Amino acid sequence: MPWSSRKRGPRTDPNRSARRVSGRGTLSTADEELLRTLYAEHAGALFHYVLRLTSGDWQWAEDVVQETLLRAWQHPAAFDPARGPARAWLCTVARHLVIDAHRARQARPAEAGGEALQRAAEQTPGEDQIEQALQSWVVAEAVRSLSPDHRAVLLETYYRGRTMAEAAQVLGIPLGTVKSRTHYALHALRLALQERGIEP
């Protein structure tokens, strides 16, 4: 094999991989020759190409090369000279395998790291509810410190979920006034919360 004398490189044995995946335990002479030829001619360049795609992850690169060569063995028609160079097909298959694996990793929810688990373990039961209750009291106090006009606009638009037009109709004031009061009310509320030690 071409990498036996090198320190680094794929440790994929084409015979072992094909026997393990095919389940038959033996390969026909033509299949075995195809796999050996593919490995000898393309595995080195393919491995280094995939290593760049996987950001230097050797294990992942070896897996991708093995899967690519397996797919090449399963689709020998792809190596018809009329269809183009074999290496181009191999690189395309390898790139698609890396993209698919990357998408699959992104689709899974992120795992909680050690710090998040440690914080959760150190928290006493009910600590979150106590913190939320204290924060809600501080927010209520900050809202009470606003002018009555500002409180009324925030009550209609944020707590009751009305649109600006609906709030204008309920409060009996023009739409532009609702918009400007909402802007200034949010600014005043932000300052009142900052004074109380809460960053909105």
C-alpha positions in Angstrom: 0.0 0.0 0.0 1.3 3.5 -0.8 1.3 4.8 2.8 2.9 2.0 4.7 6.2 3.8 4.9 4.7 7.2 5.9 4.0 8.3 9.5 0.6 9.7 8.7 -2.1 8.7 6.3 -5.3 6.7 6.1 -5.2 3.4 7.8 -8.0 2.1 5.5 -7.3 -1.4 4.2 -9.4 -1.8 1.0 -9.8 -5.5 1.4 -10.9 -5.4 5.1 -13.3 -2.6 4.4 -14.9 -4.2 1.4 -15.3 -7.6 3.2 -16.8 -5.9 6.2 -19.3 -3.8 4.3 -20.3 -6.4 1.6 -21.1 -9.0 4.2 -20.0 -11.7 1.8 -16.5 -12.2 3.1 -15.0 -12.6 -0.3 -14.7 -10.4 -3.4 -14.7 -11.4 -6.9 -11.4 -11.0 -8.6 -12.6 -8.1 -10.8 -14.0 -6.3 -7.7 -10.9 -6.8 -5.7 -8.8 -5.6 -8.6 -11.0 -2.5 -9.0 -10.8 -1.7 -5.3 -7.0 -2.2 -5.2 -6.5 0.0 -8.3 -8.8 2.8 -6.9 -7.0 2.7 -3.6 -3.5 2.7 -5.1 -4.2 5.5 -7.6 -6.6 7.8 -5.7 -6.6 7.2 -2.0 -3.6 9.4 -1.2 -4.8 12.5 -3.1 -8.4 11.9 -2.0 -7.4 11.6 1.7 -5.5 14.9 1.6 -8.4 16.6 -0.2 -10.9 15.3 2.4 -8.5 16.2 5.2 -8.8 19.9 4.1 -12.6 19.6 3.9 -12.8 18.2 7.5 -10.5 20.9 8.9 -7.8 18.4 9.8 -10.0 15.7 11.5 -8.0 12.6 10.6 -10.6 10.1 11.8 -13.4 11.8 9.9 -11.3 12.1 6.8 -10.4 8.3 6.9 -14.1 7.5 7.3 -15.0 9.7 4.3 -12.3 8.1 2.1 -13.4 4.6 3.1 -17.1 5.5 2.3 -16.1 7.1 -1.0 -14.1 4.1 -2.1 -17.0 1.8 -1.1 -19.4 3.9 -3.2 -16.9 3.7 -6.1 -16.8 -0.1 -5.8 -20.6 -0.1 -5.7 -20.9 2.1 -8.8 -18.2 0.9 -11.3 -20.0 2.5 -14.2 -18.9 5.9 -12.8 -15.4 5.1 -14.0 -16.2 4.9 -17.7 -13.6 7.1 -19.4 -16.4 8.7 -21.5 -17.8 10.2 -18.2 -14.7 12.0 -17.3 -11.8 11.4 -14.9 -12.3 9.0 -12.0 -10.7 11.4 -9.4 -13.2 14.1 -10.2 -16.1 11.7 -9.4 -14.3 10.5 -6.2 -13.7 14.1 -5.0 -17.4 15.1 -5.7 -18.7 12.1 -3.8 -16.3 12.8 -0.9 -17.3 16.5 -0.8 -21.0 15.5 -0.7 -20.3 13.1 2.1 -18.6 15.8 4.1 -21.4 18.3 3.4 -24.1 15.7 4.4 -22.2 14.9 7.7 -21.8 18.6 8.5 -25.6 19.2 7.9 -26.4 16.2 10.1 -24.3 17.6 12.9 -26.0 21.0 12.6 -29.4 19.4 12.7 -28.7 17.8 16.1 -29.3 19.9 19.2 -26.1 21.1 20.8 -24.9 19.1 23.7 -24.6 20.9 27.0 -21.0 21.4 28.0 -19.5 20.6 31.4 -20.0 24.2 32.7 -23.7 24.3 32.0 -24.2 20.9 33.7 -22.1 22.0 36.7 -24.1 25.2 37.1 -27.3 23.1 37.0 -26.0 20.7 39.6 -25.0 23.5 41.9 -28.3 25.3 41.7 -30.7 24.5 44.5 -34.3 23.6 43.5 -36.5 26.6 43.1 -33.6 29.0 42.7 -34.8 30.0 39.2 -38.4 30.7 40.4 -37.0 32.9 43.2 -34.8 34.8 40.8 -37.7 35.3 38.4 -40.0 36.5 41.1 -37.5 39.0 42.3 -36.9 40.2 38.7 -40.6 40.6 38.1 -41.0 42.7 41.2 -38.1 45.0 40.0 -39.7 45.3 36.6 -43.1 46.1 38.0 -41.5 48.8 40.2 -39.7 50.2 37.2 -43.0 50.3 35.2 -44.7 52.1 38.1 -42.0 54.8 38.0 -43.0 55.7 34.4 -45.5 58.5 33.6 -49.2 57.4 33.3 -49.1 58.0 29.5 -46.1 55.9 29.0 -47.5 53.1 31.2 -50.8 53.1 29.3 -49.0 52.8 25.9 -46.7 49.9 27.1 -49.7 48.2 28.7 -51.6 48.2 25.5 -48.8 47.3 23.1 -46.7 44.9 25.1 -48.8 43.4 27.8 -52.1 43.2 25.9 -50.4 42.5 22.6 -52.2 45.1 20.5 -50.8 46.7 17.4 -50.0 50.3 17.4 -53.2 51.1 15.4 -55.3 49.1 17.9 -53.6 50.8 20.9 -54.3 54.2 19.3 -57.9 53.4 18.9 -58.3 52.0 22.5 -56.4 55.0 24.0 -58.2 57.5 21.7 -55.0 59.2 20.5 -53.3 59.5 17.1 -51.2 56.6 15.8 -48.1 58.9 15.6 -48.5 59.7 19.3 -48.7 56.0 20.2 -45.5 55.4 18.3 -43.5 58.3 19.9 -44.8 57.5 23.4 -43.9 53.8 22.9 -40.4 54.9 21.9 -39.9 57.2 24.8 -41.6 54.8 27.3 -39.2 52.0 26.3 -36.2 54.4 26.7 -37.4 55.5 30.1 -38.1 51.9 31.2 -34.6 50.8 30.1 -33.1 53.6 32.2 -35.3 52.7 35.2 -34.2 49.0 34.9 -30.5 50.0 34.7 -30.9 52.1 37.8 -32.2 49.0 39.6 -29.3 46.8 38.4 -31.0 45.0 35.5 -29.6 45.1 32.0 -32.5 44.8 29.5 
